Structures are given as C-alpha cells and as structure tokens.
C-alpha cells in the first residue's frame, strides 16, 4: 500500500474507533465470537470440518477489527514518514 493511500484511508478511518457505532458493532461481534467459542468448547465434534467451519466464522467476525487496526497502524507509519 502506498503512503498516499495509507494517509487517505487513515484520515477517513482515524476517528471511527471513538464512535458509539463502532463500540456497538465491536460488542456485537464479540458476543458472536464468544458464542462460537462456547460452541467449540461444548460440542463433541465428530467431523473436523465442523471445527474448521466455526474457526473460519470466528476469523470472519474478527476481520473488521483487524482491518481497522491494520489501516490505523499503516496510517501512523505514513504520518511518521511524512513528518521527517
């Protein structure tokens, strides 16, 4: 990703973590993740594909936060380079 792109996306996303909407979304996602983790802990799986499916669902639920953290990290690095 180019520095210009990192700066552009960072400017757009930089305030999102502090919004009530983002907090609500994160709470919902975490609730879903917790439910999937309980399912993994409490189910006697007979097919490994079932476990893999749930693990994939958990990863999918984590992706929005991972995306934001990655973009904000890149934004911070681009800002540091810009300041030099």
N, C-alpha and C positions, 0 to 999 in steps of 0.2 A: 504494500500500500504506500502510495506517495505521501510525502509530508503535507502537501496541499490537501489531499483527500482526508488525511488524519485530522488536520486542522478544521476542515469543513464539517466533518462528521462530529468531531469533538465539540464544536460550537453548538451544534444542534442538540447533542445529547448531554451536554455538561450539567444541565440543571435537572435532568429527569429523575435522578436519584432522590432529590429532595421533595418530590411531589407526592401528594396524598394518593394519587392514582397509581404511581409506581409502588408505593408501600402496600396498597391494597392488592395489586397484582402479585407482588412477591409473597404476601401472606397466602393468597390462594394457591400459588404454585407450590409453596412449602407444604401446605395442607395436603395437596395431591401427592407430593413426594413422600410425605410421612405415611400416607395411606398405602402407597406402593411398597414402601419398606416393611410395613407391618404385614402386608401380603406375602412378601418374600420370607419373612421370619416365621409366619404361622401356617404356611401351606406346605404340605408334604407333596412335593412335585414328583411326578413320575416321568416327566418329559423335560429334558434340559432346554428345549426350545421355549417352553413356557417361562423359564427363568430368564433366558436371553431376551424375550419379548418385554418382560417387565423392566429389566435393566435398561433396555432401549427407551422405554417410556420415561423412566426416571431421567435419563440423559436428556431427552427431549424437553422435559419440564425445566431442566436446569439451563438450557440454551439461552433463553432471554437474558438471564443474569450474566452468563459467561460472555455473551455478545457485548453487553454494556460495559462490563469490566475491561474487556479487551480493547474496546474502542476508546475508553477513557484513559487507559494506560498508554495507548499509542498517541493520544492527544497530548498527554503530559510530556511524552518524549519529544514530540514535534514542537511544543512550546519551548522546551529547554533548548532545542537546537536553534529555534528562531531568535531566542534571547542572546545567543552567543555572537 
